[in-house]
Amino acid sequence: MDLSFPLVVERGLTPEDAVAVTSWPQQLVYVHSQRCPCGGSFQAGVHKLETVRLELQETTCTGCGRARPFWFDVSAFAEDPWASARFEEVRALFSEALDLVESEDLDGARIRFSEVAEREPWFALAWYHQGMIAVVNDELDEARRCMETALGLLPLDPELHASMADVHERCGDEVRAAVARNNEQALRRLLD
């Protein structure tokens, strides 16, 4: 039985599939979190505002040299001078949540991670950490929902696939757990 599925879903290749962002730093975080099908990361290059709503970020893969456009929907912040400051607030909130995890205040951390995800829904690691806290609290439906959201945003992260496999196993879904393990191993081979 073939348990694999395509691991690379390249969002933002066209203006019609532009990735919605709420600040310029978010664009850079998004580009740097993505992987080329070869496993390489992307080097940001020239960016230009194409319309009031659309911005194009031209990138190059550091692994194979492939040129890759990223289209962003910037309408949420195009004329907003405070967008970068709001991004910094969210980044600081995420850092505070990580500190709370370190000090074992999972309830406090969960509140902060939830606020980060509410303010910036694309922030995959906030979803991931919410999912991990839900696992610890044995809230498996919530864990699965958060992990699936994180994986949708960072499909090439082997750690996320490993965590998703753990959640599926705890839920008794062996087929999905096997798919997640298979994808984790394939990604580790590709990225290592």
N, C-alpha and C positions, 0 to 999 in steps of 0.2 A: 504494500500500500504506500503510495506516495504521500508523505505528510508535509511536503513543502508548499510554499506559496511565494509569489514574488516578494523579495525583500526590499526592493527599491521602488518607492513611489515618489517621483520627482514633482513636487508641487512648485508652482510659480514659473513654469516654463513659458507660458504665454500670458498675455494681458488678461485673457478670459479666466485664467486660473491664478490670478494674482493673490499672493499671501497678504492677508490683512494685518497691518502692524499699527502700533500706536506711538512709535517714536523711532528716531534714527538709530539709537543704540540697539533697539529691538531687531532692526534689520541685520545689523552686524552679528548679533547673538544668533539669529536664525541661520545666517549663511555659515557661520563657524560651527554650528551644531550639525550641519548636513554632511553627508558623505557621497562621493561619486560611486557609481557602480563598481569601479576598480578598487574601492576602499580608501582612496585618498580624500583629503579634506580640501576645502575651497579657499583660495586666496582672493579676497575682495579686490576689485579693480575699480574701473571707472563706473560712476553712477550718475544718472541724469534723470531729471524730472521730465517725463514724456508728456504728461497732462497734469492738471491740477490734482487728479486722483491717482495717477500711476507713476511709479518710479522704477527704473531699470537699474539693476546692479549687475554689472558684467564681472564674472569670476573666472578663475582658471583652477583646474584640479592640480594639486601639488604632487599627485601620484603619476597620472598619465598625461597631463598637460591639456586635457580637454577643456575647451571653452564652454562655459555654462551660464546662461542668463538666469537671473532671478527677478521676476516681476513682483512688485509690492504695491498693494493698495494703501496709499498714504492719506486717504481722505480723512481719517480720524485725527490726524495731527498736522496736516499740510500747512495750516495757517495758525498753529497753536504754539506760541513761544514757550509754553511750560511743559511740553511733552517730554523733553529730556529730563527735567527735574522730577516728573512723575515716575519715569523709569528708574531713576536713582532711588526714589522712595521705595519702590517695589524691590529693587535689588537689596537695599538695606533691610527690609522686612524679611526677605528670604534668608539673609545672613543671620538675622536675629532668631529665626525659626531653627536654623541649624545649630545655633548655640543652645537653644532650649532642648533640642534632641540630645546634645552632648551632656547637658546637665540632667537628663532623664525626665524632663517635664514634657511628656508627650502630649498632654492635653493642651498646654500652651502652644507647643509647636504646631499641633494640628490646626489651631485657630489661625496662626500666622500663615501657614502653608495654604489654608483655605482662602484667606484674604488675598494672598499673592495670585492664586489661580482665578479668583473672582475678578481681580483688577486686570490681570494679564493672562487670559485663558490659554495662550500659546506656551506658557512657562512650564514645559514638560517636567522638569525636576520637582516643581511644587506638587504636581499630580502624583509623581512617583513617590515622594515622601509621604503624602497623604495616604497613598495605598499601603505603604510599609507600616504606617501607624495603625491602619485598619487591620492589617494582618496580625499585628501584635495584640490588638483588641478582639481578635477573632470575629471581625465583621467582614466576612468573606465576599458578600455581594458588593459592598462598598470598595473593598480592596480590588476586586475585579474591574469595577467601573473606573476607578482611578488609574489602575495599571494600563487598561486598554486605552484610556485617553493619552497617557504618557507615551505609549507605544505608537499611537497614531501620529504623535508629534515628532518622535525620535525613533523611527523604525529600524535604524541601523545600530542601535546600542545593544550589544550582547547582554549586558547586565540587566536591562529591562526585560529581555526575553527570558532570562534565567529566573527573574522574580515572577514573571507572568506564569512560567511553568510551575513554580512553587505554589502559586495561588490556585491554578487549575488542579494540581494534585490534591491540595487541601479540600477543594470542592468536589473531588471525586471524578473529575473529567479527564480521564487518562489520555484520550485521543488529542484533546487540545494541549495537554501537558507535553505530549510527545512532539507535536508540531512546534511548540515553543522551544523545547530542548533542541530539536533538529535545527531550527533557525539560529539559536544561540551558538551552536557548534559551527554552523556554516559561517556565521559572521566572525567568529573568533579565527577561523582559518583564513578568511578573506582579509581581516584587518591586521592580523599579526605578521 
